[in-house]
Amino acid sequence: MTLFWENGYEGTTFDDLIGKMSISPSSFYNAFGSKEQLYREATECFVEGAREWILGSLFEEGVTARAAFSNLFEAAATHFTKPGTPRGCMVSLSGTHQAASLAPLREMMVDIRAGTETYFAERLRKGISDGDVPGDIDVDAHAAFLHTLLRGLAVQARDGASCEKLVRIAKAGLAGMPGRMDA
């Protein structure tokens, strides 16, 4: 997973993979079938871990929508700059530029990213229902903005931004979000 996260699909060679895993080519094919299948499995492993902290932050009980997004972006800043892992987010940084032959992998990443934006819209709708987000906001536009902020933090992290800088960026982005911040 970390090879794909660090180098992308095309930047990770077959030799990199079998070398990192210390296995023979035949063992690789017996275990994974193909590089593409391993990439799909590595991506799902990454997504499962990320989904846990994303949903945990967004839907924490007793927290307003603004506070939930603030908590989410602080968690993202920590995860995106975690020592011992590649900087940024595998999903944010992967599959945006690939050869036409890799369109299925690109579409997989587009779908995963769209899922995160859907979670954001769900949380905003919960905030409206809870009364801490104004009912007249454009939920889809706000969800897209917040999603763009998250993906931008991943790029900033990859470019070397500190955790502290990412938190400051997130706070600036959230400053215009309507609704209560308490709780």
Backbone torsions as a table, in degrees:
resi	resn	phi	psi	omega
1	MET	NA	-44.4	-176.6
2	THR	-66.6	-31.3	175.6
3	LEU	-63.3	-46.9	178.5
4	PHE	-65.3	-39.6	179.5
5	TRP	-62.8	-43.7	-177.9
6	GLU	-75.1	-41.2	-169.9
7	ASN	-111.6	-7.8	-174.6
8	GLY	77.1	173.2	-178.8
9	TYR	-64.7	-53.0	-176.0
10	GLU	-70.3	-28.6	-179.4
11	GLY	-80.3	-8.5	178.4
12	THR	-102.0	118.1	-178.2
13	THR	-88.8	162.1	175.1
14	PHE	-58.3	-42.8	179.2
15	ASP	-62.9	-37.0	174.9
16	ASP	-58.5	-45.4	-176.0
17	LEU	-65.7	-50.2	-177.6
18	ILE	-70.3	-29.8	176.0
19	GLY	-67.3	-44.3	-179.7
20	LYS	-64.8	-37.4	-178.0
21	MET	-89.6	-7.9	-178.9
22	SER	54.2	49.5	178.0
23	ILE	-129.8	163.1	178.6
24	SER	-81.8	160.7	176.4
25	PRO	-55.9	-41.3	-179.4
26	SER	-66.1	-38.0	176.9
27	SER	-64.2	-39.1	178.0
28	PHE	-59.4	-51.5	-177.4
29	TYR	-65.4	-35.8	177.2
30	ASN	-65.6	-37.6	-176.6
31	ALA	-81.0	-40.1	-170.1
32	PHE	-118.4	-18.6	179.7
33	GLY	84.7	-46.5	-179.3
34	SER	-164.7	164.9	175.2
35	LYS	-61.9	-40.6	-179.8
36	GLU	-61.8	-42.5	179.5
37	GLN	-64.5	-40.8	177.4
38	LEU	-63.6	-40.1	177.7
39	TYR	-60.8	-43.7	178.3
40	ARG	-61.2	-43.2	179.1
41	GLU	-66.7	-41.4	178.4
42	ALA	-64.0	-40.4	178.7
43	THR	-63.8	-44.1	179.4
44	GLU	-63.2	-38.7	176.6
45	CYS	-61.1	-45.6	177.8
46	PHE	-61.5	-46.5	-176.9
47	VAL	-62.6	-41.0	179.2
48	GLU	-58.6	-44.7	179.0
49	GLY	-66.2	-43.4	-179.1
50	ALA	-68.2	-40.7	-179.5
51	ARG	-57.8	-36.7	-178.2
52	GLU	-61.8	-49.8	-178.4
53	TRP	-76.9	-28.9	177.7
54	ILE	-66.8	-52.8	-178.6
55	LEU	-68.2	-35.4	176.8
56	GLY	-60.6	-39.9	177.9
57	SER	-72.1	-44.3	-174.7
58	LEU	-68.2	-36.0	-171.1
59	PHE	-116.0	28.1	175.2
60	GLU	-63.6	134.8	-178.6
61	GLU	-64.3	141.5	173.6
62	GLY	74.7	15.8	-177.2
63	VAL	-116.8	134.6	177.2
64	THR	-67.5	164.8	179.2
65	ALA	-60.5	-46.0	179.8
66	ARG	-60.2	-44.4	178.9
67	ALA	-64.9	-37.5	178.6
68	ALA	-62.2	-44.3	178.8
69	PHE	-68.8	-36.8	175.8
70	SER	-60.5	-46.3	177.8
71	ASN	-61.9	-41.0	179.5
72	LEU	-61.1	-46.8	-177.1
73	PHE	-69.6	-32.2	174.1
74	GLU	-66.3	-41.1	176.3
75	ALA	-63.1	-41.5	178.6
76	ALA	-61.8	-44.3	179.2
77	ALA	-58.0	-41.3	178.8
78	THR	-66.6	-48.2	-178.5
79	HIS	-66.2	-38.5	-176.5
80	PHE	-72.1	-15.3	-179.2
81	THR	-121.3	17.3	-176.0
82	LYS	-64.7	125.5	177.5
83	PRO	-60.1	142.8	178.1
84	GLY	88.5	-3.0	175.7
85	THR	-127.8	158.5	175.1
86	PRO	-59.9	148.7	-179.6
87	ARG	-77.2	148.6	178.8
88	GLY	90.4	-154.8	-174.5
89	CYS	-130.3	127.5	-179.4
90	MET	-56.6	-41.3	-176.9
91	VAL	-72.2	-39.9	-179.3
92	SER	-65.6	-36.8	-170.0
93	LEU	-97.2	-5.4	-172.8
94	SER	-107.1	143.1	170.7
95	GLY	79.4	13.7	178.3
96	THR	-85.4	-27.4	176.5
97	HIS	-132.7	105.1	177.8
98	GLN	-141.7	157.9	177.1
99	ALA	-60.3	152.3	-179.2
100	ALA	-55.7	-32.2	-179.8
101	SER	-66.8	-16.0	-179.5
102	LEU	-102.9	19.4	-179.5
103	ALA	-53.5	-38.4	178.5
104	PRO	-61.6	-36.3	177.7
105	LEU	-69.9	-40.2	177.8
106	ARG	-61.3	-45.1	179.8
107	GLU	-63.2	-36.2	177.1
108	MET	-59.7	-45.4	-179.4
109	MET	-68.0	-38.3	176.9
110	VAL	-59.8	-43.9	179.9
111	ASP	-64.3	-40.3	179.0
112	ILE	-64.5	-45.1	179.2
113	ARG	-62.9	-39.7	178.5
114	ALA	-63.0	-34.2	177.4
115	GLY	-61.7	-39.3	178.2
116	THR	-64.7	-42.2	177.9
117	GLU	-62.3	-35.3	176.6
118	THR	-63.6	-41.7	176.2
119	TYR	-59.4	-39.9	-179.6
120	PHE	-63.4	-43.2	178.7
121	ALA	-64.4	-40.3	178.0
122	GLU	-60.8	-40.4	-179.1
123	ARG	-68.8	-37.5	176.5
124	LEU	-64.4	-41.0	178.1
125	ARG	-64.2	-36.7	175.1
126	LYS	-63.3	-41.3	177.3
127	GLY	-61.3	-38.8	176.2
128	ILE	-63.8	-47.0	179.7
129	SER	-61.3	-38.6	-179.7
130	ASP	-77.4	-13.9	178.8
131	GLY	88.2	10.4	179.3
132	ASP	-104.2	1.9	173.0
133	VAL	-128.4	133.1	179.5
134	PRO	-57.7	138.9	-177.3
135	GLY	-70.4	-13.6	-176.5
136	ASP	-98.0	9.6	179.5
137	ILE	-74.3	156.8	173.5
138	ASP	-83.8	95.0	-174.2
139	VAL	-57.5	-45.4	-176.8
140	ASP	-64.8	-40.3	178.8
141	ALA	-67.7	-41.2	178.5
142	HIS	-66.5	-40.7	177.4
143	ALA	-62.1	-42.0	178.6
144	ALA	-64.8	-41.0	177.8
145	PHE	-61.6	-48.7	-178.8
146	LEU	-64.3	-35.5	176.5
147	HIS	-65.9	-40.9	177.5
148	THR	-63.2	-39.6	176.7
149	LEU	-60.7	-45.5	178.4
150	LEU	-59.7	-47.5	-178.1
151	ARG	-66.6	-34.9	176.1
152	GLY	-65.1	-36.7	176.6
153	LEU	-62.0	-36.6	178.5
154	ALA	-63.8	-41.4	178.5
155	VAL	-66.5	-43.9	177.8
156	GLN	-58.3	-43.5	179.1
157	ALA	-62.2	-43.7	179.8
158	ARG	-61.9	-33.7	179.7
159	ASP	-80.2	0.4	173.7
160	GLY	107.0	3.2	179.7
161	ALA	-61.9	143.5	178.2
162	SER	-75.8	165.2	175.2
163	CYS	-58.1	-42.9	-178.9
164	GLU	-61.8	-41.2	178.8
165	LYS	-65.5	-39.9	178.8
166	LEU	-62.4	-40.8	178.2
167	VAL	-63.4	-41.5	178.6
168	ARG	-63.7	-41.5	177.8
169	ILE	-61.3	-46.2	-179.4
170	ALA	-61.4	-42.7	178.7
171	LYS	-61.9	-40.6	177.5
172	ALA	-63.1	-41.9	179.0
173	GLY	-65.0	-36.3	-178.7
174	LEU	-80.9	-13.7	-175.7
175	ALA	-57.3	-31.3	-178.9
176	GLY	-93.4	1.9	-178.0
177	MET	-73.3	129.1	179.9
178	PRO	-72.1	154.0	174.2
179	GLY	114.3	171.2	-177.7
180	ARG	-76.3	147.3	178.1
181	MET	-102.2	-18.8	-175.1
182	ASP	-63.6	161.7	179.4
183	ALA	73.5	NA	NA
